[in-house]
Amino acid sequence: MRIAMTVAFLLLPVLAFAQARAPQVKRTNPPALSKPTGYTHVVEVTGPAKTIYISGQIAFDKDGKLVGAGDMKAQAEQVFKNLEVALAAAGAKFSDVVKMNSYITDMSKVQAVRDVRARYFSDTAPASTFVQVAGLVRPELLLEVEVVAVVAAPGGTASSR
């Protein structure tokens, strides 16, 4: 018992230091704002963290071929697969995403994108902006999504609350 107490006493400062270094992500939907659908109004990050910026992803597969010509849902599926690969390459996952910007060429098809997005984000929805644009870099593209993610800096431990 004495050894356990000594070890606990010695480890307490180490654990406290590790917790203090962990970035904290706080998601808030102020009651004075409308209830969001699939996003969070305010995302705050505090503590040592690595910020990851993922360029706008489009519906190209790894060989640069378009997936889902004329099909918003198929393009959204490919876009979110591409985001998943890009996030993983940086040591992140969708729950680490704090901001998402989406650009769509036809807002009447937004539900197809929301349905796909909902499978990738659970209760850790990021702050989000969705904009209809006249066109993207190539006319056959219907959707482009970029994200910002935050993970613990090297040596830290990520924590989401």
C-alpha positions in Angstrom: 0.0 0.0 0.0 2.8 2.3 0.9 4.5 1.7 -2.5 1.2 2.4 -4.3 0.8 5.7 -2.5 4.4 6.7 -3.3 4.0 5.9 -7.0 0.6 7.7 -7.1 2.2 10.7 -5.4 5.1 10.8 -7.9 2.9 10.3 -10.9 0.3 12.9 -10.0 2.4 15.9 -11.2 3.2 14.0 -14.5 -0.4 13.3 -15.2 -1.4 16.9 -14.3 1.2 18.2 -16.7 0.1 15.9 -19.5 -3.5 17.0 -19.1 -2.5 20.7 -19.0 -0.6 20.2 -22.3 -3.5 18.4 -24.1 -5.4 20.6 -26.5 -9.0 21.0 -25.6 -11.8 21.3 -28.2 -15.0 22.8 -27.0 -18.1 22.8 -29.2 -20.9 25.2 -28.3 -24.3 26.0 -29.8 -25.4 29.2 -28.0 -29.2 29.0 -27.2 -29.6 32.5 -28.7 -28.7 31.1 -32.2 -30.7 28.7 -34.3 -30.3 25.0 -33.8 -27.7 23.8 -36.3 -28.1 20.8 -38.6 -24.9 18.9 -39.0 -22.5 21.6 -37.8 -21.5 23.5 -34.6 -21.8 27.3 -34.3 -18.7 27.8 -32.2 -15.6 25.6 -31.9 -12.8 26.6 -29.6 -9.3 25.0 -29.3 -7.0 25.7 -26.4 -3.6 24.3 -25.5 -0.7 23.0 -27.5 -1.9 21.6 -30.8 -1.0 20.9 -34.4 -3.4 22.5 -36.9 -3.9 20.7 -40.2 -5.3 22.4 -43.3 -6.7 20.1 -45.9 -7.1 21.6 -49.3 -10.5 21.4 -51.0 -11.2 17.8 -52.0 -13.1 17.0 -55.2 -14.6 13.8 -56.6 -11.4 12.5 -58.2 -10.1 9.0 -57.4 -6.4 8.3 -56.7 -5.8 8.1 -60.5 -7.3 11.5 -61.1 -10.5 10.2 -62.7 -13.9 11.7 -61.9 -16.2 9.6 -59.7 -20.0 10.1 -60.1 -20.4 12.3 -63.2 -23.7 14.2 -62.7 -24.4 12.4 -59.4 -24.1 14.6 -56.3 -24.3 11.7 -53.8 -21.6 9.7 -55.6 -19.4 12.8 -55.8 -20.0 13.5 -52.1 -19.0 9.9 -51.3 -15.7 10.3 -53.1 -15.0 13.8 -51.6 -15.4 12.4 -48.0 -13.3 9.4 -48.8 -10.6 11.7 -50.1 -10.9 13.9 -46.9 -10.6 10.7 -44.8 -7.4 9.8 -46.6 -5.9 13.3 -46.3 -6.8 13.5 -42.6 -5.2 10.1 -41.9 -2.0 11.1 -43.7 -1.7 13.9 -41.2 -2.6 11.7 -38.2 -6.1 13.0 -37.8 -9.7 11.8 -38.2 -13.1 13.4 -38.7 -13.6 13.9 -35.0 -10.5 16.2 -35.1 -12.1 18.5 -37.7 -12.9 21.9 -36.3 -13.9 23.8 -39.5 -15.3 22.7 -42.8 -16.1 24.8 -45.9 -18.2 23.3 -48.6 -18.8 24.6 -52.1 -21.6 23.2 -54.1 -22.8 24.0 -57.6 -26.5 23.2 -57.0 -27.9 23.9 -53.5 -31.1 21.9 -54.3 -28.9 18.8 -54.0 -27.5 19.7 -50.6 -29.3 16.9 -48.8 -27.3 14.3 -50.7 -24.1 15.9 -49.3 -25.6 16.2 -45.8 -26.5 12.5 -45.8 -23.0 11.5 -46.7 -21.4 14.0 -44.2 -23.6 12.7 -41.4 -21.9 9.3 -41.7 -18.5 10.8 -41.2 -19.3 13.2 -38.3 -21.1 12.1 -35.2 -21.6 14.4 -32.3 -18.3 16.2 -33.1 -19.7 18.3 -35.9 -17.3 21.1 -36.9 -18.0 24.8 -37.4 -19.2 24.9 -41.0 -19.9 27.0 -44.0 -21.9 25.8 -47.1 -21.8 28.0 -50.2 -23.4 27.7 -53.7 -20.9 28.6 -56.4 -21.4 29.2 -60.1 -18.8 26.6 -60.9 -15.7 24.8 -59.7 -12.3 24.3 -61.3 -13.8 21.8 -63.8 -17.4 22.0 -65.1 -18.1 18.3 -64.2 -17.4 18.8 -60.5 -20.4 19.4 -58.3 -18.8 19.7 -54.9 -15.6 20.7 -53.1 -14.9 20.5 -49.4 -12.0 21.8 -47.4 -11.4 21.2 -43.7 -9.2 22.3 -40.8 -8.4 19.8 -38.1 -6.6 20.1 -34.7 -4.6 17.3 -33.0 -2.2 17.2 -30.1 1.2 18.7 -30.9 4.0 16.1 -30.8 4.3 14.9 -27.2 0.8 16.0 -26.3 -2.5 14.2 -25.9 -5.6 15.2 -27.8 -8.9 15.6 -25.9 -12.3 16.6 -27.1 -15.0 17.8 -24.7 
